[in-house]
Amino acid sequence: MKKHFLFLVLIGICFHHCRTPEAHFKNQIQEPVDLPYHSGIEKIKKEGDPIRAHVSLPISELPPQDEIILQEDLNRAFVASMDGWIWKIDLKEKTSVQYVRTPLLPGGMVEHPKNKDIIFFCVSRGKKDDPVEENGPGIYELTISTKSIRKIGTRVPLAPKDQKPKEGQIGVLYPFGKDRKISFTNMNSANSRNVEKADDLAISKDGERIYFTEPYDHPGAILGVSPQSRSEVLTLGRNGHLWKYDLKEQSASLVAYQYSYLDGILLEYGEGEKETGIIVNELSKSRLLRLHLTGDKAGLDEIVIEGLPGFPDGMDRDTNGRIWIALVTERSKLVTWFHKHPFWKSLLLYVPDRLLPVSRKTGIIALSPDGSKPLYYSMHSGNLFSNIIVVVPGKDRLYLAIYQEGYKGLTVMDYPDELK
């Protein structure tokens, strides 16, 4: 009876307010899956709304943000904004100014580990029809002192179409020495393609290798929280890619693919200076994965933690190595139900975004350095803002990048007492 009623409701909504979903979303709906909730996270959830109680806006005139780079020793920060600019923040004077316009919308950013005058950043379309002929989605370099922007790469190798994950594996992973590599100069239409969406990135300690995530590779993919990204989350499409640009070798390589909505990324190290693994989040499945690049487990992937109460986006470490993650939107029990009953997804794709029960709640979570143990979790009601896209740990406070259209301000909050 419940199933028949839901069917009639969805049919009625689609008949009166129907939208036409892109064909690839209808074709990529996955089999039923029961995504769990982590009981340990709920146990440490802070009562009330500590985010609302403790945030402040030291700078009020700043458009919505996708990323924040802190250089507190220089009393400055740089912000990737939804207006298509990288803004410069004077942390001492509490002022902000548009600094440099980027080719498309700027996304994830990282500082060169050996040169504070250089920032590497992602760009992607803000709209499907944004022109991308010369400077499309990909990775770029900003020299701060001269305001000059240089393109690092906007193409990637073609991924094999016939390779499937091995038994016991989540996706397909190529460890060091086995990644599919093509030099920048040898890329052409036969062996490579344009990047569709560059979301987040990380850089090796020696500054020679940039890893970046492409959550999905549909033509015309756009940055940020959108009907497109929500359809990708709903269908659990396995379109996530992890790429590497080797700046020394001047090459691009496929590191991993056939994952679901890869977004945030952190590198891991052992005793030496070379990265041994990568932590990424599968946003649509509310979990973190570890990808082993070297050692006995090279080429293997594993779940670090699952059952997060929201969709994980940007990730950063504090000086103690703890991982801070933005939960861009609270995970709906209804969406979890749809994952167990995917028959309804093909109808739900026709429902306009404004009619979907999307939560305004957004939160933050802190994990142990290895990502396995939850240390702190709080959820904001959405009264002040929605869509915390990244949490950036500073020396004595947290900086929250808010990706909500119309929002203004640099949002900060003190560290929770138990993690100071």
C-alpha positions in Angstrom: 0.0 0.0 0.0 2.8 2.4 0.9 4.6 1.6 -2.3 1.5 2.3 -4.4 0.9 5.6 -2.6 4.5 6.7 -3.2 4.2 5.8 -6.8 1.0 7.9 -7.3 2.6 10.9 -5.4 5.7 10.8 -7.6 3.6 10.4 -10.8 1.5 13.4 -9.8 4.5 15.6 -9.1 6.2 14.6 -12.3 3.0 15.3 -14.3 2.6 18.8 -13.0 6.2 19.9 -12.4 8.3 17.5 -14.6 11.9 18.2 -15.5 13.9 16.1 -18.0 16.9 14.5 -16.5 20.1 14.0 -18.4 20.1 10.5 -20.0 23.3 9.4 -18.3 21.7 9.7 -14.8 18.8 7.4 -15.8 21.3 4.8 -17.2 23.6 4.7 -14.2 21.2 3.9 -11.3 23.0 1.2 -9.2 21.7 -1.9 -7.6 20.1 -1.8 -4.1 22.5 -0.9 -1.3 22.0 -0.4 2.5 24.3 2.4 3.5 24.9 2.2 7.3 25.0 4.9 10.0 28.0 5.0 12.3 26.7 4.6 15.8 29.9 5.9 17.4 29.4 9.3 15.6 25.9 9.7 17.0 27.2 9.1 20.5 29.6 12.0 20.3 27.3 14.5 18.6 27.2 17.8 20.5 23.9 18.8 21.9 22.2 21.9 20.6 23.8 23.9 17.8 27.4 24.7 18.8 28.2 26.0 15.3 25.4 28.6 15.5 26.5 29.5 19.0 30.2 30.0 18.3 30.6 31.2 14.7 31.5 34.8 13.9 32.1 36.9 10.8 35.3 38.9 11.2 34.9 39.9 7.5 31.4 40.5 6.2 32.0 41.4 2.5 33.1 38.1 1.0 31.0 36.1 -1.6 30.3 32.4 -1.1 33.4 30.2 -1.0 34.7 26.8 -2.2 38.1 26.9 -0.6 40.3 28.8 1.8 44.1 28.8 1.9 45.6 30.2 5.1 49.0 31.9 5.4 48.6 33.0 9.0 52.4 33.7 9.4 52.0 36.3 6.6 48.6 37.6 8.0 46.8 36.6 4.9 44.5 34.1 3.3 43.2 33.4 -0.2 39.7 32.3 -1.0 38.2 30.6 -4.0 34.8 32.3 -4.5 31.6 31.6 -6.4 32.0 34.9 -8.2 34.8 33.6 -10.3 37.6 35.3 -8.4 40.3 34.4 -5.9 40.0 36.9 -3.1 42.8 38.0 -0.8 42.2 38.4 2.9 44.2 40.6 5.3 43.7 38.6 8.5 45.2 41.4 10.6 43.2 44.3 9.2 40.2 42.1 8.6 39.7 43.3 5.0 39.1 41.5 1.7 39.6 42.3 -1.9 39.1 40.6 -5.3 42.7 39.5 -6.2 42.7 37.7 -9.5 40.0 36.4 -11.9 40.2 32.7 -12.8 39.4 31.1 -16.2 36.3 29.4 -14.8 35.0 29.0 -11.2 37.9 28.2 -8.8 37.6 25.2 -6.6 40.1 23.3 -4.4 43.4 25.1 -3.7 46.8 24.1 -2.2 49.9 26.0 -1.4 53.2 24.9 -2.9 54.9 23.1 0.0 58.2 24.9 -0.8 57.1 28.3 -2.1 54.4 30.3 -0.4 54.2 32.6 -3.5 52.6 29.8 -5.5 49.1 28.3 -5.2 47.7 25.5 -7.3 44.0 25.4 -7.9 41.2 23.6 -9.6 38.7 25.3 -12.0 35.4 24.0 -13.4 32.3 25.3 -15.1 29.8 27.3 -13.2 27.2 26.7 -15.9 27.0 23.9 -18.5 27.5 26.3 -21.4 30.5 28.1 -20.0 33.1 28.5 -22.8 36.1 26.1 -22.3 37.9 26.1 -25.6 41.3 27.5 -24.5 41.2 27.3 -20.7 38.8 24.6 -19.6 38.4 22.7 -16.3 41.6 21.5 -14.9 44.6 22.5 -12.7 46.2 26.0 -12.8 49.0 27.8 -11.0 48.8 31.3 -9.4 52.0 33.2 -8.7 50.8 35.5 -5.9 53.4 38.3 -6.2 52.7 38.9 -9.9 49.0 37.8 -10.1 49.9 35.6 -13.0 48.1 32.4 -13.8 49.6 29.5 -15.7 47.7 26.4 -17.0 49.1 23.1 -15.7 46.8 20.8 -17.4 43.3 20.4 -18.7 43.5 16.9 -20.3 43.7 13.4 -18.9 44.4 10.0 -20.4 41.4 7.9 -21.6 40.4 5.3 -19.0 40.0 1.7 -20.1 36.4 0.9 -20.7 36.6 -2.9 -20.2 38.5 -3.1 -16.9 36.4 -4.0 -13.7 37.4 -3.9 -10.1 39.0 -7.1 -8.8 37.1 -9.3 -6.4 37.1 -7.6 -3.0 38.0 -4.2 -4.4 35.8 -1.1 -4.5 37.3 0.4 -7.6 40.3 0.2 -9.9 43.5 1.5 -8.5 47.0 1.8 -10.1 49.8 2.0 -7.5 53.2 3.7 -8.1 54.8 2.5 -11.3 51.7 1.0 -12.8 49.6 4.2 -13.4 48.5 4.9 -16.9 50.8 7.8 -17.9 51.0 10.1 -21.0 53.3 13.0 -21.4 51.6 16.4 -21.8 53.1 16.9 -25.2 51.9 13.5 -26.5 48.2 14.0 -25.6 45.8 14.1 -28.4 42.1 13.3 -29.2 42.9 9.6 -29.6 44.5 8.9 -26.3 43.1 11.6 -24.0 40.1 13.8 -23.2 39.3 17.1 -21.6 38.8 17.2 -17.8 35.1 17.7 -17.1 35.2 18.7 -13.5 38.3 19.3 -11.3 37.1 19.4 -7.7 39.8 19.0 -5.1 43.5 18.5 -5.1 46.6 17.6 -3.0 50.3 18.1 -3.7 53.2 15.9 -2.7 55.7 17.1 -0.1 58.4 17.7 -2.7 56.0 19.8 -4.8 56.3 17.5 -7.8 53.0 15.6 -8.0 49.5 17.0 -8.0 46.6 14.6 -7.4 43.1 15.8 -8.1 39.6 14.4 -8.0 37.0 14.4 -10.8 33.7 13.4 -9.1 32.1 12.5 -12.4 32.9 13.0 -16.1 29.6 13.8 -17.7 29.8 16.4 -20.5 29.2 19.9 -19.1 29.8 18.9 -15.5 29.6 22.0 -13.2 31.1 22.9 -9.9 29.4 23.0 -6.5 26.0 22.0 -5.1 23.5 21.7 -7.9 20.7 19.6 -9.4 23.4 17.8 -11.4 25.4 16.9 -8.3 22.3 15.8 -6.4 21.4 13.5 -9.3 24.9 12.0 -9.2 24.5 11.4 -5.5 21.0 9.8 -5.9 22.0 7.4 -8.6 25.4 6.4 -7.0 27.1 6.5 -10.4 30.5 5.0 -10.5 32.1 7.9 -12.4 34.7 9.2 -10.0 38.3 9.5 -11.2 41.6 10.3 -9.4 44.3 11.8 -11.6 47.9 12.8 -11.2 49.9 15.5 -12.9 53.6 15.0 -12.5 55.2 18.4 -12.7 58.7 17.1 -13.0 58.0 14.5 -15.7 55.4 16.8 -17.3 52.9 13.9 -17.6 49.3 13.0 -16.6 48.2 9.6 -15.3 45.1 7.8 -14.2 45.5 6.7 -10.6 42.0 5.4 -9.8 38.5 5.2 -11.3 35.1 3.5 -11.0 34.5 5.0 -7.6 31.4 6.9 -6.6 31.7 10.7 -6.4 35.3 11.2 -5.4 35.7 14.6 -3.7 38.0 15.5 -0.8 41.6 14.2 -0.9 44.5 13.9 1.5 47.9 12.3 1.0 49.5 9.9 3.5 53.1 9.2 4.3 55.2 6.6 6.0 58.8 7.0 7.1 60.0 8.7 3.9 59.1 11.8 2.0 57.1 10.1 -0.8 53.4 9.6 -0.4 52.4 6.0 0.4 48.7 6.3 0.1 45.7 8.6 -0.4 42.6 9.1 1.7 39.6 10.2 -0.5 35.9 10.5 0.3 33.1 9.0 -1.7 30.6 11.8 -1.1 27.5 9.9 -2.3 28.2 6.9 -0.1 29.1 9.0 3.0 32.5 7.3 3.6 36.2 7.6 3.4 38.5 5.3 1.5 42.2 4.6 1.7 44.1 3.9 -1.6 47.4 2.2 -1.1 50.1 3.3 -3.5 53.1 1.4 -2.1 54.0 -1.4 0.2 52.4 -4.9 0.7 49.0 -3.4 0.0 49.9 -1.5 -3.1 47.0 -1.4 -5.5 44.4 -2.2 -2.8 41.7 0.0 -1.5 39.8 -0.2 1.8 37.1 1.6 3.8 38.5 3.9 6.5 35.2 4.9 8.0 31.6 4.7 6.8 28.2 5.7 7.9 28.9 9.4 8.2 25.7 11.4 9.0 26.2 13.8 6.1 27.9 14.0 2.7 31.6 14.6 3.2 33.2 17.3 1.1 36.5 19.1 1.7 39.1 17.6 4.1 42.1 19.2 5.9 44.5 18.3 8.7 45.3 20.4 11.8 48.8 20.6 13.3 48.0 17.5 15.3 47.2 15.5 12.2 43.5 15.3 12.9 41.2 15.2 9.9 38.5 17.9 9.7 35.7 17.2 7.2 32.8 19.4 6.1 29.5 17.6 5.9 28.0 19.8 3.1 24.4 18.5 3.7 22.9 16.2 6.3 22.2 12.7 5.0 18.5 12.2 4.6 16.8 9.0 5.9 14.7 9.2 2.7 17.7 9.2 0.4 19.0 6.1 2.4 15.7 4.5 1.8 15.8 5.2 -2.0 19.2 3.5 -2.1 17.6 0.4 -0.8 14.7 0.7 -3.3 16.3 2.1 -6.5 13.2 1.4 -8.6 11.9 4.8 -7.4 15.0 6.7 -8.5 14.1 6.7 -12.2 10.9 8.6 -11.2 12.6 10.9 -8.6 15.0 12.1 -11.3 12.1 13.9 -13.0 11.1 15.8 -9.8 12.4 19.4 -9.9 15.1 20.3 -7.3 12.9 22.8 -5.5 10.4 20.0 -4.6 12.9 17.6 -3.3 13.2 17.2 0.5 16.8 18.5 0.7 18.0 19.3 4.2 19.5 22.7 5.0 21.4 21.2 7.8 25.2 21.2 7.4 27.9 20.2 9.8 31.5 19.4 10.6 33.3 16.3 11.9 36.8 15.6 13.2 38.5 12.2 13.0 41.7 10.7 14.3 44.8 11.1 12.1 44.2 7.7 10.5 40.6 8.6 9.9 39.1 5.6 11.8 38.0 7.2 15.0 35.4 10.1 15.3 36.5 12.8 17.8 34.0 15.6 17.3 30.7 16.0 15.4 28.2 18.9 15.3 25.4 19.8 13.0 24.1 23.3 12.2 20.3 23.7 11.7 20.8 25.8 8.6 19.3 29.0 10.1 22.5 31.0 9.5 23.8 29.2 6.4 23.8 25.9 4.6 26.5 24.0 2.7 29.7 24.1 4.6 32.0 23.0 1.8 35.3 22.8 3.7 36.7 23.2 7.2 40.2 24.7 7.3 42.0 24.4 10.7 44.0 27.5 11.7 46.3 28.2 14.6 43.5 29.0 17.1 40.3 28.7 15.1 38.5 26.9 12.3 37.6 28.6 9.0 34.4 27.4 7.3 33.9 27.9 3.6 30.2 28.4 2.9 29.0 27.5 -0.6 25.5 29.1 -0.4 24.3 31.5 -3.1 23.8 34.9 -1.6 25.8 34.3 1.5 28.4 36.8 2.5 31.2 36.7 5.0 34.3 34.9 6.2 33.0 32.4 8.8 35.1 31.3 11.7 34.7 29.5 15.0 36.9 28.5 17.9 38.1 25.0 18.3 35.9 22.8 20.5 37.2 22.8 24.1 38.0 19.1 23.9 40.2 19.5 20.8 42.1 22.7 21.8 
